[in-house]
């Protein structure tokens, strides 16, 4: 949710400038899209780091057993 803060700041400045309800809806949708993009990136990063850790552990397990790739 912290990722939506920049879009909300822009939306509040647009509202202060006298924007229309359509502008408000557009800014809200942009804030929602930006926040969801950050959430997806965080989930992908978590999954990637988990996979990398598992790969390193598997490689180290093969080394300890005397197997090399």
N, C-alpha and C positions, 0 to 999 in steps of 0.2 A: 504494500500500500504506500510505502514511502516513495516509490517511483512515480506516483501520481502527483506528488507535490509540485514539480515544475509546471505541469499542465494546469493544475489548479491555480497557481499564481498567475499564469497567463490568462486564465478564464476570469479571475477576479479583476484583473486590470482591464479586460475587455468589457466586463460589466460596468466598471466605473466610467468607461468611455461611452456608455449609452448604447450597448449592443441590443439586438433584437432577440426575441425568444428562440428564433432559429439559430442564431449565433450561439446562444447558451447551450442548445441541444448539441450543436456541432462540437463545441468545446468539451462538453460532457462525454460525448462518444470518443473523442480523441484521448481524453484522460483515461477512459476505461480501456481503450485499445493499448495505450502505452503501459498501463499497469499490468494488463494481462500478458503483454509481450515480456515484461520484466519477470513475471512469474514463470512463464514458460522457459526463459533463459536460465533462471535459477534452478528449476527442476532438471533441465538438461545438463547443467553444470554439475549438479549433485550426482546424477546418474553416471556422467562421464568420469568423475573423480572416483566413484565407487568401482567402476569397471577397471580403471587404471590400477587402483590399489589391489584388486583381486588378481589382475594380470601379473603384477609385481610379486605378489605372494605366491602365485602358482609357479612363476619362473624361479623364485628362490627355493621353493620346495623341490623342483627338479634338480637344482644345483646341489642341494643337500643330499639327494639320493644318488648323486654321481651321474646324472643324465644331463647332457648338454645339448642345446639346440643350435 
